[in-house]
Amino acid sequence: MKKIDILNNLNFGNSIAEYDKNIVNYYINTYSTMDLVNDRYDIIKGTKGSGKTAMLVTLYDNQSKYSQLDGKRLIKAIELKGDPDFKRAFNTVTINDNDIQKVIDAWKIYIINVIWKSYSDLFSDGSELGNYLQKEKLLSPKKTIIGTLLHALQYVKLKATNTFNPDGSTTQSVELSPNSSYAQSMNPSELLIDYNHIFSELDSLICNNKSCFWVMIDRLDDAFPDRTTESTLILKALFYAYKDICMYDGFKMKIFIRDDIFDEITSNGFTSLTHVASKTMQSLQWDRENIEQLIVERLLFNDAFKEYISGLHINTDCSSLTSTERNKIINILIKPQIDVGKKNPDSLGWIINHVKDGHNHFTPRDIISLLEKARAIQLNLLQENNISEIADDFFISSPAIRAAYSETSREKLVTQLYAEYPAYRTWIELFKNSKAEHNDSTLQQVLGKQWKSRTEKLVQIGFLEKKKNTYKIPFIYRVQLNISQGRAK
């Protein structure tokens, strides 16, 4: 097959994990993956595009590959595609600061329904608990995610008696309103719902059947994208609900969340935070070796490219490849250096430097996206110049990589920073047509009297990289803002 045809058919996979039907075939097991598989952590956090959803999808779809997951029942408690059901459900209610106890209860009712549905599908015992849940009208008549959550939200419109205790725990009960049709049909002694009893019974039933249920929740940034006080309250309530049930062995909540959202939830007052922090994984981070593996695994999943590499007498067994062999394959895909010179990095190093943010984080999503753009650009360049075959030793040239970087830079600024932090857009655009490196004096000139607080926020979101007394705008955000290398004066 001609090299141009190999490039034309080359598929890097979708940079969005939930839309990549082949993700389980070339997923890279990192230390973080194994920490989750070994049940060391319940909260998995990372930047956008760092691989949280890929981890969830792979474990769910490829559970049999992990012996540590034998006997566990993995439950996706949110839709991974389309408009998130959590968003649709919570959009039907109005929530204020005084409602956090009700929202905690709503999450608990939702979790009870999710666990009970899976349990009753697998096991026939537990009728006593099932009857109790039916009697208290805690079970949703609808089994869909949105139907179950709507049932929980409607239930807790009733008067809540949950209160925070001095030790940070909550009284696990709901009192029905005297005007409620539910309450009118019940005796006073029946008005209290004992959540501790319910969760303890669920735990005993599951453990007695030598099983464990993982309730997996993801896409919280899509469900609550506006970062309002209400959204923060809803998510904080989810983590309070988690805190109250995280000690059970029969079921676990596994929450995948963006690290900036997690920090926002927990930074402004969170009772008994240590309970949550002890089960929270360090933010997902990728190193060069992981990225090499990711690229090569995806390249060699393409039969034509794999055959071409084999024809060059290069090892194509991903499980036994050394770093040197992986880089040899990558340098067949792309020109070995973008900026030629002994002091300059190789092409992959160049790409990593140009996609990382102010925290030095680079994600699989950005790198896969850049390579896919470069592939398409290279094919267009060949077509524009009436070239019918690739004569170089590599498939993708430096101009194609540079052009792909420019597109990725614009995309990252608009679809991530501006979309996720609209309140900071005005500040960011003050840096247009300036230099990349700043100090306190130049930041004051750019950002005005409130430059210290604004600088702190821009460092937090990764737009600025702080190094001692200087600040640097990463390459990934420079193109759209026309920011050039050098020091501002």
C-alpha positions as CSV (number, residue, x, y, z in Angstrom):
1,M,0.0,0.0,0.0
2,K,1.2,3.5,-0.8
3,K,2.3,5.7,2.1
4,I,-0.2,8.3,1.2
5,D,-3.0,5.7,1.4
6,I,-1.7,4.5,4.8
7,L,-1.8,8.1,6.1
8,N,-5.3,8.6,4.6
9,N,-6.6,5.6,6.4
10,L,-4.7,6.2,9.7
11,N,-7.0,6.4,12.7
12,F,-5.8,7.8,16.0
13,G,-9.1,7.1,17.7
14,N,-11.4,9.8,19.0
15,S,-9.9,12.2,21.5
16,I,-13.2,12.0,23.4
17,A,-13.2,8.7,25.2
18,E,-16.9,8.2,25.3
19,Y,-17.0,8.4,21.5
20,D,-14.1,6.1,20.8
21,K,-15.5,2.6,20.2
22,N,-12.0,1.1,20.2
23,I,-10.7,2.7,23.5
24,V,-10.6,-0.7,25.3
25,N,-8.2,-2.0,22.6
26,Y,-5.4,0.5,23.2
27,Y,-6.1,1.9,26.7
28,I,-2.9,2.5,28.7
29,N,-2.9,1.1,32.2
30,T,-1.2,3.7,34.4
31,Y,-0.4,3.6,38.1
32,S,-3.6,5.5,38.6
33,T,-5.6,2.9,36.8
34,M,-4.2,0.2,39.0
35,D,-4.8,2.2,42.2
36,L,-8.5,2.4,41.2
37,V,-8.7,-1.3,40.2
38,N,-7.2,-2.2,43.6
39,D,-9.8,0.0,45.3
40,R,-7.4,2.3,47.0
41,Y,-9.4,5.4,46.0
42,D,-13.0,6.5,45.4
43,I,-12.5,10.0,44.0
44,I,-10.7,10.1,40.7
45,K,-9.8,13.7,39.7
46,G,-7.9,15.2,36.8
47,T,-7.9,18.0,34.3
48,K,-10.2,18.0,31.3
49,G,-9.0,15.4,28.8
50,S,-6.7,13.6,31.2
51,G,-8.4,10.2,30.8
52,K,-11.0,10.0,33.6
53,T,-13.8,8.8,31.3
54,A,-11.4,6.5,29.4
55,M,-10.6,4.8,32.7
56,L,-14.3,4.4,33.5
57,V,-15.2,3.1,30.1
58,T,-12.3,0.6,29.9
59,L,-12.9,-0.9,33.4
60,Y,-16.7,-1.2,32.7
61,D,-16.3,-2.7,29.2
62,N,-13.2,-4.7,29.8
63,Q,-13.7,-5.8,33.4
64,S,-12.7,-9.4,32.8
65,K,-9.1,-8.3,32.1
66,Y,-8.7,-7.2,35.7
67,S,-8.7,-10.1,38.2
68,Q,-9.0,-7.6,41.1
69,L,-12.5,-6.8,39.8
70,D,-13.8,-10.3,40.1
71,G,-17.0,-10.4,42.1
72,K,-17.6,-6.7,41.6
73,R,-20.6,-5.3,39.9
74,L,-19.8,-2.0,38.0
75,I,-22.7,0.3,37.6
76,K,-22.6,3.4,35.3
77,A,-24.9,5.8,37.2
78,I,-24.8,8.5,34.5
79,E,-25.2,8.5,30.8
80,L,-21.8,8.9,29.1
81,K,-23.3,10.3,25.8
82,G,-25.8,13.0,25.0
83,D,-27.3,15.6,27.4
84,P,-26.4,14.5,30.9
85,D,-29.5,13.2,32.8
86,F,-28.2,14.9,36.0
87,K,-28.4,18.2,34.3
88,R,-31.9,17.6,32.9
89,A,-33.2,16.4,36.3
90,F,-31.8,19.3,38.4
91,N,-33.0,21.8,35.9
92,T,-36.5,21.0,37.0
93,V,-36.0,22.4,40.5
94,T,-34.8,25.5,42.1
95,I,-32.2,25.1,44.9
96,N,-30.9,27.7,47.4
97,D,-28.4,27.6,50.2
98,N,-30.9,26.3,52.7
99,D,-31.7,23.2,50.6
100,I,-28.3,21.4,51.0
101,Q,-29.8,18.9,53.4
102,K,-32.6,18.1,51.0
103,V,-30.1,17.7,48.1
104,I,-28.0,15.3,50.2
105,D,-31.1,13.2,50.8
106,A,-31.9,13.3,47.1
107,W,-28.5,11.9,46.2
108,K,-28.9,9.2,48.9
109,I,-32.3,8.2,47.6
110,Y,-30.8,8.0,44.0
111,I,-27.9,5.9,45.2
112,I,-30.3,3.5,47.1
113,N,-32.3,3.1,43.9
114,V,-29.3,2.5,41.7
115,I,-27.9,-0.2,44.1
116,W,-31.2,-1.8,44.8
117,K,-32.1,-2.2,41.1
118,S,-28.8,-3.9,40.4
119,Y,-29.0,-6.0,43.5
120,S,-32.6,-7.2,42.8
121,D,-31.6,-8.0,39.3
122,L,-28.9,-10.4,40.5
123,F,-30.2,-11.8,43.8
124,S,-33.5,-13.0,45.0
125,D,-33.1,-12.5,48.7
126,G,-33.6,-9.1,50.5
127,S,-37.4,-9.1,50.3
128,E,-37.7,-7.6,53.8
129,L,-35.6,-4.6,52.8
130,G,-37.4,-4.4,49.4
131,N,-40.8,-4.3,51.2
132,Y,-39.5,-1.5,53.5
133,L,-38.3,0.6,50.6
134,Q,-41.6,0.1,48.8
135,K,-43.6,1.0,52.0
136,E,-41.6,4.2,52.4
137,K,-42.1,5.0,48.7
138,L,-38.3,5.4,48.3
139,L,-38.2,3.3,45.1
140,S,-38.7,5.0,41.8
141,P,-41.4,3.5,39.6
142,K,-39.1,4.4,36.6
143,K,-35.8,2.6,36.2
144,T,-34.1,5.2,34.0
145,I,-31.4,7.5,35.4
146,I,-33.4,10.6,34.9
147,G,-36.6,9.0,36.2
148,T,-34.9,7.8,39.3
149,L,-33.3,11.1,40.0
150,L,-36.5,13.0,39.4
151,H,-38.2,10.7,41.9
152,A,-35.5,11.5,44.5
153,L,-35.9,15.2,43.9
154,Q,-39.6,15.1,44.1
155,Y,-39.4,13.1,47.3
156,V,-37.3,15.6,49.1
157,K,-39.5,18.6,48.3
158,L,-41.0,17.4,51.7
159,K,-39.7,19.0,54.9
160,A,-36.2,17.9,55.7
161,T,-35.0,17.3,59.3
162,N,-31.5,16.4,58.4
163,T,-29.1,18.4,60.5
164,F,-25.3,18.7,60.7
165,N,-23.9,17.3,63.9
166,P,-20.7,18.8,65.6
167,D,-18.6,15.9,64.3
168,G,-19.6,16.7,60.7
169,S,-22.0,13.8,60.3
170,T,-25.7,14.2,59.4
171,T,-28.8,12.9,61.0
172,Q,-30.0,10.4,58.4
173,S,-33.7,11.0,58.3
174,V,-36.4,12.8,56.5
175,E,-39.6,14.0,58.1
176,L,-42.7,14.1,55.8
177,S,-44.7,17.3,55.7
178,P,-47.9,17.1,57.6
179,N,-49.7,18.4,54.5
180,S,-48.3,15.6,52.4
181,S,-50.6,12.9,51.1
182,Y,-47.8,10.5,52.1
183,A,-47.8,11.7,55.7
184,Q,-51.6,11.6,56.0
185,S,-51.6,7.9,55.3
186,M,-48.9,7.1,57.9
187,N,-48.6,6.8,61.6
188,P,-46.3,9.3,63.4
189,S,-43.8,6.5,64.1
190,E,-43.6,5.8,60.4
191,L,-42.6,9.4,59.4
192,L,-38.8,8.9,59.8
193,I,-36.7,7.3,57.1
194,D,-33.6,5.6,58.7
195,Y,-30.9,5.9,56.0
196,N,-28.3,4.3,58.2
197,H,-30.5,1.2,58.5
198,I,-31.1,1.1,54.7
199,F,-27.4,1.4,53.8
200,S,-26.4,-1.1,56.5
201,E,-28.9,-3.6,55.2
202,L,-27.8,-3.2,51.6
203,D,-24.2,-3.6,52.8
204,S,-25.0,-6.9,54.6
205,L,-27.0,-8.3,51.8
206,I,-24.3,-7.6,49.2
207,C,-21.5,-8.9,51.4
208,N,-23.4,-12.0,52.3
209,N,-23.6,-12.7,48.5
210,K,-19.8,-12.2,48.3
211,S,-20.2,-9.3,46.0
212,C,-19.4,-5.6,45.8
213,F,-21.1,-2.9,43.8
214,W,-19.3,0.1,42.4
215,V,-21.6,3.1,41.6
216,M,-19.6,5.0,39.0
217,I,-20.4,8.7,38.4
218,D,-18.8,10.9,35.7
219,R,-19.4,13.9,33.4
220,L,-20.2,16.2,36.4
221,D,-18.6,19.1,34.5
222,D,-21.1,18.5,31.6
223,A,-24.0,18.1,34.0
224,F,-23.2,21.3,35.9
225,P,-21.2,23.5,33.5
226,D,-22.2,27.0,34.6
227,R,-20.2,27.0,37.9
228,T,-23.0,28.8,39.8
229,T,-23.6,28.8,43.5
230,E,-26.4,26.3,42.9
231,S,-24.2,23.9,40.9
232,T,-21.5,24.0,43.6
233,L,-24.2,23.3,46.2
234,I,-25.5,20.3,44.3
235,L,-22.0,18.8,43.9
236,K,-21.1,19.6,47.5
237,A,-24.2,17.7,48.5
238,L,-23.1,14.7,46.4
239,F,-19.8,14.6,48.3
240,Y,-21.5,14.9,51.7
241,A,-23.7,12.0,50.7
242,Y,-20.5,10.1,49.7
243,K,-18.9,10.9,53.0
244,D,-21.8,9.4,54.9
245,I,-21.6,6.0,53.1
246,C,-18.0,5.6,52.1
247,M,-17.2,3.2,54.9
248,Y,-19.3,0.3,53.6
249,D,-17.6,-2.7,52.0
250,G,-20.6,-4.0,50.0
251,F,-20.8,-0.9,47.8
252,K,-18.6,2.0,46.8
253,M,-19.1,5.2,45.0
254,K,-16.5,6.0,42.4
255,I,-16.7,9.6,41.4
256,F,-14.7,10.9,38.4
257,I,-14.4,14.7,38.5
258,R,-12.3,17.6,37.2
259,D,-9.7,18.7,39.7
260,D,-10.6,22.4,39.5
261,I,-14.3,21.6,40.3
262,F,-13.3,19.3,43.2
263,D,-11.1,22.1,44.6
264,E,-13.9,24.6,44.2
265,I,-16.3,22.3,46.1
266,T,-13.9,21.6,49.0
267,S,-12.1,24.9,49.3
268,N,-14.9,27.0,50.7
269,G,-15.9,25.1,53.8
270,F,-16.4,21.3,53.8
271,T,-17.1,19.6,57.1
272,S,-14.9,16.6,57.8
273,L,-13.0,17.0,54.6
274,T,-10.3,14.6,55.7
275,H,-12.8,11.7,55.3
276,V,-13.1,12.6,51.6
277,A,-9.4,13.6,51.1
278,S,-8.2,10.2,52.3
279,K,-10.1,8.5,49.5
280,T,-9.2,11.0,46.8
281,M,-6.6,10.1,44.2
282,Q,-3.8,12.5,43.2
283,S,-4.8,14.3,40.0
284,L,-4.3,12.2,36.9
285,Q,-1.0,13.2,35.2
286,W,0.8,11.9,32.2
287,D,4.5,11.6,31.6
288,R,6.4,11.3,28.4
289,E,6.6,7.5,28.6
290,N,2.9,7.1,29.0
291,I,2.3,9.4,26.0
292,E,4.7,7.4,23.9
293,Q,2.8,4.2,24.7
294,L,-0.5,5.9,24.0
295,I,0.6,7.1,20.5
296,V,2.2,3.8,19.5
297,E,-0.6,1.6,20.8
298,R,-3.0,3.6,18.6
299,L,-0.7,3.6,15.6
300,L,-0.2,-0.1,15.7
301,F,-4.0,-0.7,16.0
302,N,-4.0,0.3,12.3
303,D,-3.2,-2.8,10.3
304,A,-1.7,-1.0,7.3
305,F,0.6,1.1,9.4
306,K,1.6,-1.9,11.5
307,E,2.4,-3.9,8.3
308,Y,4.5,-0.9,7.0
309,I,6.5,-0.8,10.3
310,S,7.0,-4.6,10.2
311,G,8.4,-4.2,6.7
312,L,11.1,-2.0,8.2
313,H,12.0,-4.8,10.5
314,I,10.9,-2.9,13.6
315,N,9.2,-4.7,16.5
316,T,5.5,-4.2,16.6
317,D,4.6,-6.1,19.8
318,C,3.4,-3.2,22.0
319,S,3.9,-5.3,25.2
320,S,7.6,-5.7,24.6
321,L,8.6,-2.3,23.0
322,T,11.3,-0.3,24.6
323,S,11.2,3.5,24.8
324,T,13.8,3.6,22.0
325,E,11.7,1.4,19.8
326,R,8.6,3.4,20.5
327,N,10.3,6.7,19.6
328,K,11.6,5.1,16.4
329,I,8.0,4.4,15.4
330,I,6.9,7.9,16.4
331,N,9.7,9.4,14.3
332,I,8.5,7.5,11.3
333,L,5.0,9.0,11.8
334,I,6.3,12.6,12.3
335,K,9.6,14.3,11.3
336,P,12.1,13.7,14.1
337,Q,12.5,17.4,14.9
338,I,10.3,20.3,14.3
339,D,12.9,22.9,15.1
340,V,16.2,21.4,13.9
341,G,19.2,21.8,16.2
342,K,21.1,19.9,18.9
343,K,19.6,21.9,21.7
344,N,16.0,21.5,20.5
345,P,13.8,18.7,21.6
346,D,12.6,15.9,19.3
347,S,9.1,16.2,17.7
348,L,7.2,14.6,20.6
349,G,9.0,16.8,23.1
350,W,8.1,19.8,21.0
351,I,4.4,18.8,20.9
352,I,4.3,18.2,24.6
353,N,5.9,21.6,25.3
354,H,3.4,23.3,23.0
355,V,0.2,21.7,24.5
356,K,1.0,21.8,28.2
357,D,-0.7,24.4,30.4
358,G,0.6,26.6,33.2
359,H,0.7,23.7,35.6
360,N,2.9,21.7,33.2
361,H,-0.1,19.4,32.6
362,F,-0.5,17.8,29.1
363,T,-3.3,15.5,28.3
364,P,-3.9,12.6,25.9
365,R,-6.9,14.5,24.4
366,D,-4.8,17.5,23.3
367,I,-2.0,15.3,21.8
368,I,-4.4,13.0,20.0
369,S,-6.3,16.0,18.7
370,L,-3.1,17.7,17.4
371,L,-1.9,14.5,15.7
372,E,-5.3,14.0,14.0
373,K,-5.3,17.6,12.8
374,A,-1.7,17.2,11.5
375,R,-2.7,14.1,9.5
376,A,-5.5,15.9,7.8
377,I,-3.4,19.0,7.1
378,Q,-0.6,16.9,5.7
379,L,-3.0,15.2,3.3
380,N,-4.3,18.6,2.2
381,L,-0.7,19.9,1.6
382,L,0.0,16.9,-0.6
383,Q,-3.2,17.4,-2.6
384,E,-2.6,21.1,-3.0
385,N,0.8,20.4,-4.5
386,N,-0.4,17.5,-6.7
387,I,1.9,15.1,-4.9
388,S,0.6,11.5,-5.2
389,E,3.1,9.8,-2.9
390,I,5.1,10.6,0.3
391,A,8.8,10.7,-0.5
392,D,10.1,11.4,2.9
393,D,11.0,8.8,5.5
394,F,8.3,10.2,7.7
395,F,4.5,10.6,7.1
396,I,3.8,14.0,8.6
397,S,6.0,17.1,8.1
398,S,7.0,20.0,10.3
399,P,4.6,22.5,8.6
400,A,1.7,20.2,9.2
401,I,2.6,19.8,12.9
402,R,3.0,23.6,13.3
403,A,-0.4,24.3,11.6
404,A,-2.0,21.6,13.8
405,Y,-0.5,23.3,16.9
406,S,-2.0,26.6,15.8
407,E,-5.5,25.1,15.4
408,T,-5.2,23.2,18.8
409,S,-4.1,26.5,20.5
410,R,-7.1,28.4,19.2
411,E,-9.4,25.5,20.1
412,K,-8.0,25.1,23.6
413,L,-8.4,28.8,24.4
414,V,-12.0,29.1,23.1
415,T,-13.5,25.7,24.0
416,Q,-11.7,25.3,27.4
417,L,-10.6,28.5,29.0
418,Y,-13.3,30.8,27.7
419,A,-16.0,28.2,27.9
420,E,-15.1,27.0,31.4
421,Y,-14.1,30.3,32.9
422,P,-16.1,33.0,31.1
423,A,-15.6,35.5,33.9
424,Y,-11.9,35.5,33.2
425,R,-12.1,36.1,29.5
426,T,-11.8,39.9,29.7
427,W,-8.6,39.6,31.8
428,I,-7.1,37.0,29.5
429,E,-7.7,39.2,26.4
430,L,-5.8,42.1,28.0
431,F,-2.7,40.1,27.1
432,K,-3.4,40.3,23.4
433,N,-0.4,41.3,21.2
434,S,2.0,41.2,24.2
435,K,5.0,39.2,25.2
436,A,4.9,35.8,26.9
437,E,6.9,36.6,30.1
438,H,5.8,38.9,32.8
439,N,6.7,40.2,36.3
440,D,4.8,41.9,39.0
441,S,5.3,45.3,37.4
442,T,4.1,44.3,33.9
443,L,1.2,42.3,35.3
444,Q,0.0,45.4,37.2
445,Q,0.2,47.4,33.9
446,V,-1.9,44.8,32.1
447,L,-4.4,43.8,34.8
448,G,-4.8,47.1,36.8
449,K,-5.3,47.7,40.5
450,Q,-6.6,44.2,41.2
451,W,-3.7,42.5,39.5
452,K,-2.7,40.4,42.4
453,S,-6.1,38.6,42.8
454,R,-6.5,38.4,39.1
455,T,-3.0,36.9,38.6
456,E,-3.8,34.3,41.3
457,K,-6.9,33.3,39.5
458,L,-5.1,33.1,36.1
459,V,-2.4,30.9,37.7
460,Q,-5.1,28.6,39.2
461,I,-6.6,28.0,35.8
462,G,-3.3,27.4,34.1
463,F,-3.2,30.5,31.9
464,L,-0.1,31.7,33.7
465,E,2.8,29.6,34.8
466,K,4.5,31.0,37.9
467,K,8.3,30.6,38.3
468,K,9.7,32.4,41.3
469,N,9.1,36.1,40.5
470,T,8.1,35.7,36.9
471,Y,5.0,34.5,35.1
472,K,4.9,32.9,31.7
473,I,2.0,32.3,29.3
474,P,2.2,28.7,27.9
475,F,2.6,28.1,24.2
476,I,-0.8,26.5,24.1
477,Y,-2.6,29.9,24.6
478,R,-0.4,32.1,22.5
479,V,-1.6,31.8,19.0
480,Q,-5.1,33.2,19.3
481,L,-3.9,36.1,21.4
482,N,-0.9,36.8,19.1
483,I,1.5,36.6,22.0
484,S,5.2,36.4,21.1
485,Q,8.2,35.0,22.9
486,G,10.2,37.4,25.1
487,R,9.8,39.6,28.2
488,A,7.2,42.3,28.6
489,K,8.5,45.7,29.5
